[in-house]
């Protein structure tokens, strides 16, 4: 008890958590996710965090889940290490309540409702924008907790090659290489990467007796490519390609033969074609055609499992977005989208319905009026399965002075039922309605030139028609999903980023109460308090950093188990051999804490990694 009080007091005193690879906050940082239009970060009403290319490089993290742990409001659980299924909880909402976009393209599974973040390697990633709060009025279904938009690498400056190689504990090896740049009016980038680890036994045999005690490794090969050509200052076309192919071993708690080897292959693919056109001095138009694929194949002892091994989602998407510049501080957004989702599977009997169409119209407005700022968004989604869903957002900002700004917003959101919830044989319920949400938040924001940024936000998010599995036939033990629950997530979120000479700091703390509104029971795998703290220090050619991550206790297994609180300490260091070449070091969980975030799964423990990176700066 004393330890928890001390941790909370320390967290409250600093009012933030910090990533150990902080950069100086910039007054001219531009984001696009918060309003679907280019906007200065200091002007966003939705609470937004940016991880740029330098943040990603200095972190030494291998994949997207690892680096997202440092972001305010984000909690992650992972079933046994890299490549294993990961689940992100944003401000206490469910993992199916977070929309993930890759270069503006949906890549989620329509059967499970989640996105395979665990298959996204950071070697392919240039930038991540995290927007917290209801933003269905911008992006449609899933955005109850927020949106994470991930941008793959693009060509910048003179053409140049890059290479990175490293190795570490648990047989971990990492290699990436690429080339990119700009030639005349054409930019291009090609990046390839490979990742290998022997890992640990995914399930803890001491807690799960039937688990195979051998190590459960993971292998990933990824690529990203992009090309763009500007015909002139007003017209540009571009194309992107992304592919991730993961081979993962895991443990099954229900295997009768302890020596059985379970494995799966997970693939995420995306391509897009886009045309950006400045139709007139005030009208910019973007037309994009895209396809996102999520594929999962399940194997037992090297053979496809007989009860259904293949689950695949194809998201075919087309969007037309128009931005009208009314004046220097006012913009109007008008657009339309069409999404066709199709699922494929070898389960028998199969899904009764295998596809659905979603046609959407959206509009938005951002305007500045001296010290006042306004954002309004409206959207209608017409879904072939359940009809219409209308969502909206109203946001207001007021600049108290050059440094301080107050914001407030009210927004609504929804999540469409998944194909598993609707049509899985013997389980699905075609009568399900979408889950619906409303979110209220208010914040204070501080930003000054020279590197000091502070944000404090109160949020209150209520979800109704929450889908939960119910025992509908006790005699035959038949379960079915139904719209029976309500959830309530409210709390305070603090974040800070700053620089003091050669010392950098970046931080975030979340104090929340995610609960079932009817019972008051805390939601699984979500802590009431989580935070981290990190600092970097430049020492000549060395840059060293320390990071602390804390999470309070969390329930699991429908509140039948309790996950222990943890304090994890990480270290990072880099040495500049030359301007282009750096030696990097990372040590995770120095004190070998039991930081398991899913009951029965083995924590990775203490880990070391060393690498060398060659990355010419863009000229």
N, C-alpha and C positions, 0 to 999 in steps of 0.2 A: 504494500500500500504506500509506504514512504517513497519507494522508488518511483511509483506512478505519479505521486504528487510532485516529486522533484523534477521529473521529466516534463510534466505539464507546466510547472512554474518556469522552467528554463525555456520551454517553447513559447510561453506567453511573453516572457521578457524580451525575447528576440523578435517575436511576432512574425516569424518566417521560417522557410526551409531553403536550403541553398544547394545548388548544383556546383560541384567543385571545378567547373570549367567556365566560370562566368565571364561574359564580355561586357564592355561598357554599353549601357543603354543608349540608344540613338534617337535623337529628336526627329530624324528623317526616315525611320524604319517604315516601309510600306507593306501593308498586308492586303490580301484580297478576300479571305474567307469570311470575315466578320460581316461584310455587306454584299459580297459578290462583286464588288467594285474596288479598284485600287484606292487605298485609304491610309493616311498616316496612322501608325499604331497609337499615337497620343490622342487621336480623334475617335477611336473606336468606342462605342457604347457597350457592346458585348465584351465580357472579360476575355482577353486574348493573350496567349503566350506564343513567342516565336523561338524556335531553335534553328539557328542558321548553320551554314556550312562549317564555320569555325568552331561553333559549339559542338557539333557532331564529331569533328576531327579530334578535338582536344579531349572529348569524353573517353575515347578508346573503347566505347561500347560496341558490341558486335551487331546488335539487332535493335529493332524499333522498341520492343517491350522494355529493354534495359534502360534506354535513355528516357522513355516516358515516365519512369518511376520518379524522376526528379521534378516533374511538373505539378504545379498547384492543382489540387482537386483530383489527381489521378491516383488510383490504386490498381494494382495488377496482381492476379494470381496465375501461377503457371504450374502445370502438372509434371514437375520433375526436371526442369532446366531447358536449355536452348532447343528450339524446334518442337517442344511439347506444347499442347494446346494452352493458349494464354487467354485471359479474360480481363478486360479493362472496365473498371467502374469509375465513372466520372461524376463527382459530387454525390456519390452514394447511389446513383442510378444503376440499373442492371447493365451487363455487358452487351445486351441486345439494344440498349437505348443510346448507343454511341454510333454515329455514322462516320465511317472512314472512307475518304476519297483519295485516290491515287492520281495526281494530275487532273483532278476534277471528275474522275471516273469511279463509279461504284465497283467494288471488287468483293462484296460480301457474299456469304452463302445464303441463298433464299430458303434452304432447308433448316439450318440451325439459327439463322438470324445474326450470326457473328462474323467478324472478319479475321482472317488468319494473319494477325500481326506477327505471330511467331515465325512466319515464313518471309518476312521483309528484312533483308540485310541492309545495314546502314552504308555499306560500300556503294550502294546504288542511289543513296538519298542525298539531296542537296539542302533541303529545308523542310521543316515541319511547322505548321500553324495549328494551334489548339484553341478552339473557341468553346467556352463553357456557357451552358444555359440553353433554353429552348430555341432552336433555329430551324424548325420544320418549315416556317414561313419563307425560308430561303432555299431549303434543300429537300423538303418532303419527309418521308417516313424515316424512322430511327433516331432523328435528332432531338430526343427528349433530354438527354444529358449534355449534348453538345456535338461538335464536329471536329474530327482530326483530319486535316488535309496534308498529305505527304507529296512532296515535289521531288521527282527524280532529277538526275544531273543533266545540265545543259552545257553547251559549248560557250566559253567566254575567252576573249583575248586571242592572242596568237596561238595557232595549233601547237599542242604539247601533249606528251605522254605522262602518265602517272602510274606508280606501282607501290604496293604496300604488301608486306609479308610479316608474319608473326607466328609465335607459338606459345603455349602455356600449359597450365595444369590440366589434368584429366585428358591428356592426349589431344589438346585443342590445337588446331592449325588453321591459319587464315591467310588467304592470298587474294589480291585483287589487282587488276591492271586495266588501263583504259587510255583513251586518247580523245581529245576534244579541242574545239576552238572555233574561230570565225575566219572564213576566207571570203573576202569581198562582201557580198550581201548574204552569204550562206553560213549558218552556224550548225555545228554537228557535235555529237558526243556518243561514244561507245564505251561501255564499262562492263567488265566481266569479273566475277568473283567466285571463290570456292571457300567453304567453311566446313571443318570437320571437328568433332569432339567425341570422345569415348563416354563422357558423362558419368552418371552414377545410376544405381538402380532406381528407376522412376518411383516405384512404390517402396515404402519402408517395410521389409519383411517382418520386423518386430511388431508392426501394427496391422499389417495385412498378410496373414500366414500363407495364402496361396500365391503370393507374388513370386515371380522368378527373381532370385537375388543377383543375377548377373547385371553388368552395366548395360544401360540403354543409351546407345550412341545416336548421333544425328549427323547427317551430311546434307549440305545445301550447295547447289550451283545456281547462280543468278546472272541475269544480264539486263541491261537497260540500254536503249539507243534512242536518240532523238536527232531530228534534222529540221531546219527551218530556212526558208528563203524569203527575203524581202524584195518584192518587185520594185517597190519605191517606198517613200515615207508613209504611204497610206495603205498598202496592201501587202499581206504576208501570209504564207501558208506554212504549216508545220505538221510533223508526224512524230509520234512517240511509240515505243515498244518496251514492254517490261515482261520479264518472265522469271519465276522462282520455282525451282524444283527441289523439294525437300524429301529426304528418306529418313524416317524416324522409327526407332524402336521404342516400345512402351510396355508397360505391365498391365495385365488384366487381373483384377481382384477376384474374378469368378472362375478362373481357369482351374480345372480339376487336376491337371498335370502341371506341377510347379515348374517343370523344365520347358514348357511351351514358350515359343518366341513370338511375340506380337509385334507387328510393324505396320506402318502405313506410308503412303506416298501422298504428299500434299503439293499441289501446284496452284500457283496464282499467275494469271496472265492478263495482260492489258495492252490494247493498242488504241490509238486515237488519231484522227485526221482533223485538222482545224484550219479555218480561214479567218484571219483577223483583218477587218476592213474599216478604215476611217471614211465613212460614206460622205460626210461633210465636216465642216469645222467643229460642229457640236455633236455629231452622231457617230458612235463607234459600234460596230456590229461584229459578233463572233458566232460562227457556225461550227459546231463540233459533232463529228460522228465517232462513236467509240464502242468498244466491246470489252467487258470484264469477265473473267472466268475464274471460278473457284472449283477445284476438283480434289476429291479425297478418295483414296482407295485403301482398303483394309485387308491385311494378310495375317494368316496364322501359320507359323512354320513354313513360310515362303509361298503359301498357296492362298488364293482369294478366299475369304471366309464365306461359307455356304449360305449364310443368312442375309447376304447383301453386302457387297464390298465396294460398290461404286456410288458416289454421290457427287453430282456436278451441277453447277449453276452457270448459266450464260446470261449476262446482262447486256442486252443490246440497247444502246442509248444514242439519242440525238438531241441536241440542245441548240437553241438559237437565243442569244442574249444580246440585248441592245442597251447601250448606255448613252443617255442624252445629257450633255453638259449645259445646264441652264445658265450658270455663271461660274465664277471661280470657286464658290463654296456650295453650290447646289447641283445635285445630280439626280436624274430619274432613271430607274431600271425597269425594263420591260422584257419579258422573255417567255419562251415555251419550251417544254421538254417532253420527250416520249421515251418510255422505258418498257421493254419487253423482257420479262424474266422467264426463263425456261429451265426446268430441272430434268436431269437424266439420272436413272438409277437402275440397278439390276435386282432390286428387291422384288419378291414375288409373293403375293400380288403387289402391283406397283401403285403409284399415286393415282388417284381418280382424276385429278387435274394436274397437268404438267406445265402449264404456262399461265401467265397473266399479263395484262397490259395496263400501264399507268400513263395517262396523258395529263400534263400539268401546265398551268398558266401561273406566272408570278409577276409581281410588280414591287418596286421599292423606291424609296426616296430618302436621300440624306441631304440635310441643309444646315448651313451655319448662318446665324443671325447675331452678329457681334459676339456677345458672351454666351449665347444660347446655341444649342445644337439639337437637331431632331432627326430621328430615324423611324421610318414606317415601312413595314413589309407585309404583303398579302400574298397568299398562295392558295390555289385550289388543285387538288389531286383527284383525278377520276380513275378509280381502280375497277377493273373488270370483275373483281371478286366480291367487293362489298359496297361499291358506290363511291360517294364523294367524301373528301376530307378537306375542310377549310381551316387554315391556320393564319395567325397574324402576330405581328410584333410591333409594339410602340415603345420607343426609347427616347430619353431626354438627357442632355448633358448641359452643365452650366459651369463655365470657367470662373472661379472665384478670383483668380489672379493669374499671372503668367505661369505659375507652377502648379496650383491646386485646381482640381476639377471634380465636380460631383456628377454622378450618373444615376439613373433609375430606369427600369424597364418592366413591362408586362408582356408576356408572350405565351402562345399556345403551341402544342406539338402533338404528334401522334406516332404510333408504330403499327405497321400492318402486321397481322398474324403471319407466321412463317408457314411454308408448305408442310413441315412436319406437324405443326399445330393444327393445320386445316385438314390434311389429307393422308397423314401417315397411316398405313393399313392397321386396323385394329386399335387405333389411338386417336386419330385426328377428329376434329369437330368443325365441320364446314359452316356452322352457325356463329362462329366467333366474330366479334366486332374488334375494330382497332383499339389498342390502348391509347388513352388520351391524357394530356398533361397541360397544366398551366404553371407558369413560373413567374415569381416576382423577385426582383433583386434591386439593391441599392448599393452604391459604392462611392468611395473617395479615392482619388488618384493624384499622385505627386510625380512630376517629371521635370528635371532641370538639365540644362546643358552641362556637360562635365561628368555625367555618369551617376545620377541618383534617380531611382524609380521605385515608387512604393504604391501598392494597390491594396485596398481593403474592401471586401465585398460581402454583403449579407445576401443569402439566397433562400428562397422558399419554394420548393417544387412539389406539387401534388399530382399523383397519377391515379386515374380511375379506370375501371374496366381492366385492371391488371390481370393478365392471363396466368392461371395457376393450374396445376394438375390436381384433379379431384377424383376420389374413389367413387365411381358411379354405380358399381355393381359389386357389393361386398361378397356375395356368394362366389362369383367367378373371378374376383380380384381384377375387375376391369377399371382402368383409369382413363380419364379424358381431360383435356384442357378446357377450362371454362373461364369466362370473365367474372371472377368472383371477388377479387381483392382490390384494395386501395393501398397505395404507398405514399409516404410523406418523407421528404428529405429537406431539412433546413439546417443552416449553419453559417459559419463565418470562414472566410478565406482570406489569407494574407500572403502577399508576395513582395519581394524586394530584390533589386539588383543594383549594384553600385561598384564604383572603383575609387580607391584611395591610393593615388600614385601607382605603384607597381603591384598593389594588392586588389584582387577582384573578389566580389561577393555576389551570390545570386541565391534567392531563397523563396520558400513557399510553405505555408502551414494551413491545414484544414481542420476545423473543429465542426463536427456535423452530427446529426442524429438521423440516420437512415433507418426507417422502421415500417413495419406493416401497420397501417393506420388503425385497423380494427382491433388488433391484438396488442399493439405496442411493442412487438418483438423486433429486435434488431435484425437487419437483413444480413444474410450470409456473406462472409468474406469482406465485410466493410467495417472499418474501425471508426470509432467516434472521434479519434484524434490521430492524425498522421502528419509527419513533417520530416524535413531533412535540413542539413546545414553543411555548407562547404565553402572553402576559401582557396584561392590560387595566389601564388606569390612568384613574381619574376625575379630570378637571381642570375643575372648575366645571361648566359646561353641556356640556363635551366629554367623551366617553369614547373613548380611543384604545387600539388593541391591535395586537400583532404576533404572528405565528405562523410557526413553522418546522416543516416536514415533511421527514422523511428516510426513504428506503428503500434497502436494499442491493441488490446485483445479483440478478436473477431470471432463470431460464431461460424460454424460450418455444419454441413450435413443436416439442414433444416433445424438448426439450433440444438442438435444432439451432441455436438463437439465444440470445443473452444480452442482456437488457435492462440498460442501464447504471444504476448507483446515481445518486440525485439528492438535492439539498438544495433545497427550495422555500421561499421566504419570501413571506408574505402580510401585508397590513396592513388593518385595519378602523378606522373612525372614525364617530362619530355626534355630532350636535349637537342639543341639545334646544331647539328654537325655542319650544316651550311644553310644558306637561305632557303634552299629547296628540300633538304634532307633532314629528317628528324628521327631520333630514337625515342620510342614511347614505352612507358611502363605503366601497368595498372595492377593494383592489388585489391581484391574484393573480399569483404567480410574478414578483416584481419583477425578479429577475436573469435572466429569460427562459431558465430551465433546460430542458433536454430531459428532461421527466418522463414520456415515453411509457411506458405500462404495458401495451402490446400491440405486438408486433413488426410493423412496417410501417405503423402508424397514426401520424398527425401529432399531436404535442402542440399544445395550444392556445396556448402561449406566454404572454407578458405580457398581462394584461387589467385594465381599469378599469371600475368600475360606480358610478353615483351614483343615489340615489333619495330620495324623500320619503315618509314614512309618517304617517298619521293613525290613531291607535289609542287611543280613550278607555279609561281604566282601569275595570275592573268595580267597581261600587259595591254 
